[in-house]
Each structure stands twice: as C-alpha cells, then as structure tokens.
Amino acid sequence: MYHHPALIDLSSLLIKNKDRYEAHDNAKPIIKQLCQDRDFLHETLRGCLKDPSLLQNANQLMIPLINSGDIIISINFFCPIKGGAENITHDNIHHHGWRLLTTGVMSGNGYETINFIRRSHENRVGKFVKLEIQEAFRHVSGEPRFINSNQAHVVFHNQSLSSTLAVWSADSIIATQSIKRHLEQFPKIRKLAVQAIHKIGLNETLKLNPIHGTYYHPEGGSIVQTENYSKPFDGSREEILGCWFKFFEQVNFTDPDYWEELKQKAPPEAISLINKLVSNEPIPDVGIIGNPRRYFSKNQILQAVGYSDKNNTI
C-alpha cells in the first residue's frame, strides 16, 4: 500500500518518541498543516487509489492511510443520516482503550461531539455506568483535538459531510505492537497471532487493546455497557462511495483524466459518481441509512448522565 512521505515522517515521530503524549503534542502543527495541504492530500489519494480494492471493498466511513502496529492514520468521514435526523449518534459511546487520538478537520464544517472524563466509564453502580461529561463542543477546522486513552466519547451525525485526518498511537511503547509492525508484510500471520492471544486470555498480559467492554449506550434513562457488540459495517458500498466521492468533490480531487482512467477498474456503484465528479455535477450529500443499533439522541445521553443544561451550552 502507498504511504506518502509526510505520513511516514509523522508515524516515525510517534514511534521514536517514548513519551507518546509529547509526540502527539508535537504532531499537532504537522496535522494542522496536512489538513490544509491539498497537494499532499491529492498525492496521497492518488497513491491509495492505485489499489483497485480500495473502492471495490468500500464499506466504512474511512480511508486507511497507514496501519502499522499501534500507529494508525486515516481519513474519517462524518456524514448525515438519510432523512436528515439531527443530534443522532454516529456510533455508540466508546473509548479506544490504550490508544491516543489526535484529529484535525480536513473538509466541511466539522461535527458535534461529547468527551467524557477519562476512565469515568469504570465507575459502576450495578450494571449502570456513571459517565461524567468533560466537554461538549463542535470540532471544526483549525486546531487539532486530542482524545486520551480510555476516554469515552461520542460523535453525532452531521447535516453535511465533513472529514478528518485521524492519527492514533498507543499511550506508551508496547512490545507486542512493535512485533505487529514487523509482521505487517504478513497480515494473515499477524491476524492469527492476535486472535490466538485473545482466545487464550493473554491479551491484557501482552497489552493488546480490549475488544470487549468499550461500547456504551443510554437505556431506560441510564448508561449501560453495550453487550455482544460487533461493530457493523457503516453502510452499503453505494452509500459509502457516495460519501467518499462527496469528499473528493469537497477537496477538488476532480482531475478528469485521472478519473477517466481509474473508471476502467472502478466498481459499478462508482461509475455514476465519477461521471458527476468530472462533469462538475454536484454529488448529493445524503449520507447513510445507518444501523438502528447505533441510533441514540443527544438528549437521551444528556439525561442518562444527569446533565443539567443551565447555560444552554450543549
């Protein structure tokens, strides 16, 4: 898979610094600059799309750029729900285990989100999770935002598409992730090894990120842990590609010669979108139908955590 030199440098900055918090802080101005650099973005997209499977297998609201051990860099999309419902969750409340996340807005007007106090999801009374709000805000273009490890958060669907450059790493150096990085040329072996470690219960000892107990939702006026949650695909290929191509339109990735050549290997669902892109015909910003298991309103969450909006700030 193609990796832009700027992304290789960014991942190296994270890998080489033993203080991962400092590394993320140092990465913020780089991420800010990359979010505004259309030459970088266009070159990155050309490199990624050389692999025809990227469009053919599109089923998530993200384009992977780097996945190496604990380092993940991607373009993430935040879109409307078809029908225009407002203040509905993009996914369940969740945290990323030991991963740190720094993210900057690349296109669109950002998204609404709530960050909870770190590890407040560990506060339990019976089956109820006593989450506490740290801040609620709209993540917009400008300064990148940081989410700590084991910090629950939730994002809400937009009325129009936005995109971010998202950069993850572990919050400390983890030996198993270095091993995974060395095995990235052998993805099947790496996947089998990870599955085996989880199966025999050594995931905590070897510091693999948790795969259970990371999702939460409002239920009956309280927050509870979401059980048996296997994150579904974000939508059909037609829906996902609609979001991807709306993004391509937003960032002026519209070179007709490039797309006419790429069309020869594109999946059927992409052909009409390519035709719209090269002819400057607006691509509908309709988003996805989504999965009802991930539909919760902002009010449900605020009521469940006992938030009193005295200042009308959320």
C-alpha positions as CSV (number, residue, x, y, z in Angstrom):
1,M,0.0,0.0,0.0
2,Y,1.2,3.5,-0.8
3,H,2.4,5.7,2.1
4,H,3.0,9.4,1.5
5,P,6.5,10.5,2.8
6,A,4.8,13.1,5.1
7,L,2.8,10.3,6.7
8,I,5.9,8.1,7.1
9,D,7.6,11.0,8.8
10,L,4.6,11.6,11.0
11,S,4.4,7.9,12.0
12,S,8.2,7.9,12.7
13,L,7.7,10.9,15.0
14,L,5.2,8.9,17.1
15,I,7.2,5.6,17.0
16,K,10.5,7.1,18.1
17,N,9.3,9.2,21.0
18,K,9.0,7.2,24.2
19,D,6.7,9.9,25.6
20,R,3.7,9.4,23.4
21,Y,1.8,12.3,24.9
22,E,4.7,14.6,23.9
23,A,4.7,13.0,20.5
24,H,1.0,13.8,19.9
25,D,1.5,17.4,21.1
26,N,4.4,17.7,18.7
27,A,2.3,16.2,15.9
28,K,-0.5,18.8,16.2
29,P,1.1,21.5,14.0
30,I,2.0,18.9,11.4
31,I,-1.5,17.5,11.4
32,K,-2.9,21.1,11.1
33,Q,-0.7,21.8,8.1
34,L,-1.5,18.5,6.4
35,C,-5.2,19.1,6.8
36,Q,-4.8,22.3,4.8
37,D,-2.4,20.9,2.2
38,R,-4.4,19.9,-0.9
39,D,-1.2,18.9,-2.8
40,F,-0.4,16.4,-0.1
41,L,-3.9,15.1,0.0
42,H,-4.3,14.7,-3.7
43,E,-0.9,12.8,-3.9
44,T,-2.0,10.6,-1.0
45,L,-5.3,9.8,-2.6
46,R,-3.7,9.0,-6.0
47,G,-1.3,6.6,-4.3
48,C,-4.0,4.9,-2.2
49,L,-6.4,4.5,-5.2
50,K,-3.8,2.7,-7.2
51,D,-5.1,-0.3,-5.3
52,P,-8.4,-1.1,-7.0
53,S,-9.7,-3.0,-3.9
54,L,-10.0,0.3,-2.0
55,L,-13.1,1.3,-4.0
56,Q,-14.2,-2.2,-4.6
57,N,-14.3,-3.1,-0.9
58,A,-15.5,0.3,0.5
59,N,-17.8,-0.4,3.5
60,Q,-16.6,2.0,6.1
61,L,-16.6,5.8,6.5
62,M,-12.9,6.0,6.4
63,I,-9.9,5.7,4.0
64,P,-6.9,3.9,5.6
65,L,-3.6,5.6,5.0
66,I,-1.2,3.8,7.4
67,N,-1.8,0.8,9.7
68,S,1.5,-0.3,11.4
69,G,1.4,-1.8,14.8
70,D,-0.1,0.7,17.2
71,I,0.2,3.5,14.6
72,I,-3.0,4.2,12.6
73,I,-3.5,7.2,10.3
74,S,-6.7,7.5,8.3
75,I,-9.2,9.9,6.7
76,N,-12.5,9.6,8.6
77,F,-15.9,10.8,7.3
78,F,-18.8,12.2,9.3
79,C,-22.0,12.3,7.3
80,P,-25.8,12.9,7.5
81,I,-28.3,10.2,8.2
82,K,-30.6,9.8,5.2
83,G,-33.8,11.7,6.0
84,G,-32.0,14.5,7.9
85,A,-32.4,13.4,11.5
86,E,-30.4,15.7,13.9
87,N,-28.4,15.1,17.0
88,I,-28.2,11.3,16.5
89,T,-25.1,9.3,17.4
90,H,-22.7,8.4,14.7
91,D,-21.8,5.3,16.8
92,N,-22.3,4.2,20.4
93,I,-20.4,6.0,23.1
94,H,-17.0,4.3,23.1
95,H,-13.3,4.6,24.1
96,H,-10.2,3.4,22.3
97,G,-8.5,1.5,25.1
98,W,-4.8,2.4,25.3
99,R,-4.9,4.4,22.1
100,L,-4.3,8.2,21.9
101,L,-6.0,10.1,19.1
102,T,-5.3,13.4,17.6
103,T,-7.6,14.6,14.8
104,G,-7.9,17.6,12.5
105,V,-10.8,18.7,10.3
106,M,-9.9,18.4,6.6
107,S,-13.2,19.4,4.9
108,G,-16.7,20.5,5.8
109,N,-17.8,22.3,9.0
110,G,-16.8,19.6,11.5
111,Y,-19.0,17.7,13.9
112,E,-20.7,17.8,17.3
113,T,-19.1,15.6,20.0
114,I,-19.1,14.9,23.7
115,N,-15.9,13.9,25.5
116,F,-16.3,12.2,28.9
117,I,-13.9,12.4,31.9
118,R,-11.1,9.8,31.4
119,R,-12.0,6.4,32.9
120,S,-15.3,7.6,34.2
121,H,-16.8,4.6,32.3
122,E,-15.1,2.5,35.0
123,N,-17.5,4.0,37.6
124,R,-20.3,1.4,38.0
125,V,-23.3,1.0,40.2
126,G,-24.6,-2.5,39.4
127,K,-25.0,-2.5,35.6
128,F,-25.2,1.3,35.3
129,V,-22.2,3.2,34.0
130,K,-21.6,6.6,35.7
131,L,-20.1,8.6,32.9
132,E,-19.2,12.2,33.5
133,I,-19.0,14.9,30.8
134,Q,-15.7,16.7,30.4
135,E,-16.7,18.9,27.5
136,A,-19.1,19.1,24.6
137,F,-18.1,21.1,21.5
138,R,-18.1,21.3,17.7
139,H,-14.8,20.1,16.3
140,V,-14.1,22.5,13.4
141,S,-11.2,23.3,11.1
142,G,-8.2,24.9,12.8
143,E,-6.6,23.5,15.9
144,P,-6.5,19.6,16.0
145,R,-8.2,18.0,19.0
146,F,-6.8,15.3,21.3
147,I,-8.6,12.3,22.9
148,N,-6.8,10.5,25.7
149,S,-6.5,6.7,26.2
150,N,-9.5,5.2,28.0
151,Q,-11.5,8.3,27.4
152,A,-15.1,7.7,26.3
153,H,-16.6,10.0,23.7
154,V,-19.4,10.1,21.2
155,V,-19.9,11.9,17.9
156,F,-23.2,13.0,16.3
157,H,-24.3,12.8,12.7
158,N,-23.9,16.0,10.6
159,Q,-26.3,17.7,8.3
160,S,-23.5,17.7,5.7
161,L,-20.3,15.7,5.1
162,S,-17.1,16.5,7.0
163,S,-13.8,14.7,7.0
164,T,-10.8,14.5,9.4
165,L,-7.3,13.3,9.4
166,A,-7.1,11.0,12.4
167,V,-3.8,9.8,14.0
168,W,-3.7,7.1,16.6
169,S,-0.9,5.5,18.7
170,A,-0.6,3.7,21.9
171,D,-0.1,5.8,25.0
172,S,3.2,4.1,25.7
173,I,5.7,1.8,24.0
174,I,4.3,-1.7,23.7
175,A,6.5,-4.6,22.7
176,T,3.7,-6.5,21.1
177,Q,2.9,-3.6,18.8
178,S,6.5,-3.5,17.6
179,I,6.2,-7.2,16.7
180,K,2.9,-6.5,14.8
181,R,4.7,-3.7,13.0
182,H,7.4,-6.2,11.8
183,L,4.7,-8.6,10.7
184,E,2.8,-6.1,8.6
185,Q,4.1,-7.8,5.4
186,F,2.4,-11.0,6.7
187,P,-1.2,-9.9,7.5
188,K,-2.6,-13.4,7.8
189,I,0.0,-14.5,10.3
190,R,-0.4,-11.3,12.3
191,K,-4.2,-11.7,12.4
192,L,-3.9,-15.4,13.5
193,A,-1.4,-14.4,16.2
194,V,-3.7,-11.7,17.6
195,Q,-6.7,-14.0,17.5
196,A,-4.8,-16.7,19.4
197,I,-3.7,-14.3,22.1
198,H,-7.2,-13.1,22.7
199,K,-8.6,-16.6,22.7
200,I,-6.2,-17.9,25.4
201,G,-6.8,-14.8,27.5
202,L,-3.3,-13.3,27.4
203,N,-4.5,-10.0,25.8
204,E,-4.1,-8.0,29.0
205,T,-0.8,-9.6,29.9
206,L,0.6,-8.8,26.4
207,K,-1.2,-5.4,26.3
208,L,-3.4,-6.0,23.3
209,N,-6.2,-3.4,23.1
210,P,-9.5,-4.7,24.6
211,I,-12.2,-5.9,22.2
212,H,-15.0,-6.1,24.8
213,G,-16.3,-3.5,27.2
214,T,-15.6,-0.5,25.1
215,Y,-19.1,0.5,23.9
216,Y,-21.9,2.1,25.9
217,H,-25.4,3.4,25.2
218,P,-28.4,5.1,27.0
219,E,-31.1,2.7,28.1
220,G,-34.0,3.3,30.4
221,G,-32.6,6.7,31.5
222,S,-29.2,5.4,32.4
223,I,-25.9,4.5,30.6
224,V,-25.2,0.8,30.3
225,Q,-22.4,-1.2,28.6
226,T,-23.4,-2.5,25.1
227,E,-23.1,-6.2,25.2
228,N,-22.3,-8.5,22.2
229,Y,-21.4,-5.5,20.1
230,S,-19.6,-6.4,16.9
231,K,-19.3,-3.1,15.1
232,P,-21.2,-3.4,11.9
233,F,-20.2,-2.0,8.5
234,D,-21.1,1.6,8.2
235,G,-23.3,1.1,5.2
236,S,-23.7,-0.4,1.7
237,R,-21.0,0.2,-0.8
238,E,-23.3,2.6,-2.7
239,E,-23.8,4.7,0.4
240,I,-20.2,4.7,1.5
241,L,-18.9,5.5,-2.0
242,G,-21.4,8.4,-2.1
243,C,-19.7,9.8,1.0
244,W,-16.2,9.2,-0.4
245,F,-17.0,11.0,-3.6
246,K,-18.7,13.9,-1.9
247,F,-15.4,14.3,-0.1
248,F,-13.4,14.1,-3.3
249,E,-15.6,16.9,-4.6
250,Q,-15.1,19.0,-1.4
251,V,-11.3,18.8,-1.7
252,N,-11.3,19.4,-5.5
253,F,-9.9,15.9,-6.3
254,T,-11.6,16.1,-9.7
255,D,-9.0,15.7,-12.4
256,P,-10.9,14.3,-15.4
257,D,-8.0,12.4,-17.0
258,Y,-7.2,10.7,-13.7
259,W,-10.8,9.6,-13.1
260,E,-11.5,8.5,-16.6
261,E,-8.5,6.2,-16.4
262,L,-9.5,5.0,-12.9
263,K,-13.0,4.3,-14.1
264,Q,-11.8,1.3,-16.0
265,K,-11.2,-0.6,-12.7
266,A,-13.9,1.0,-10.6
267,P,-16.9,-0.9,-9.2
268,P,-20.3,-0.3,-10.8
269,E,-21.5,1.8,-7.9
270,A,-18.7,4.3,-8.5
271,I,-19.3,5.0,-12.2
272,S,-22.1,7.5,-12.0
273,L,-20.2,9.3,-9.2
274,I,-17.1,9.5,-11.3
275,N,-19.2,10.9,-14.1
276,K,-20.6,13.6,-11.8
277,L,-17.2,14.4,-10.4
278,V,-15.6,15.0,-13.8
279,S,-18.5,17.0,-15.2
280,N,-18.8,19.2,-12.1
281,E,-22.3,18.0,-11.4
282,P,-23.0,18.3,-7.7
283,I,-22.8,15.0,-5.8
284,P,-25.8,14.6,-3.4
285,D,-24.8,14.9,0.2
286,V,-27.4,12.3,1.5
287,G,-25.2,10.2,3.9
288,I,-26.2,6.8,5.1
289,I,-29.2,4.9,6.4
290,G,-27.0,3.6,9.2
291,N,-27.7,0.9,11.8
292,P,-30.6,1.4,14.3
293,R,-28.5,-0.2,17.0
294,R,-26.3,2.9,16.8
295,Y,-29.1,5.4,16.9
296,F,-29.3,7.4,20.2
297,S,-30.2,11.0,20.6
298,K,-28.1,13.7,22.3
299,N,-30.9,14.3,24.7
300,Q,-31.0,10.6,25.7
301,I,-27.3,10.7,26.5
302,L,-27.5,14.0,28.4
303,Q,-30.5,12.8,30.5
304,A,-28.8,9.5,31.2
305,V,-25.7,11.1,32.6
306,G,-27.7,13.6,34.6
307,Y,-26.6,16.7,32.8
308,S,-28.4,19.9,33.6
309,D,-28.1,22.4,30.7
310,K,-28.3,25.6,32.8
311,N,-26.2,27.6,30.4
312,N,-27.6,26.1,27.2
313,T,-24.0,25.3,26.1
314,I,-24.6,21.8,24.7
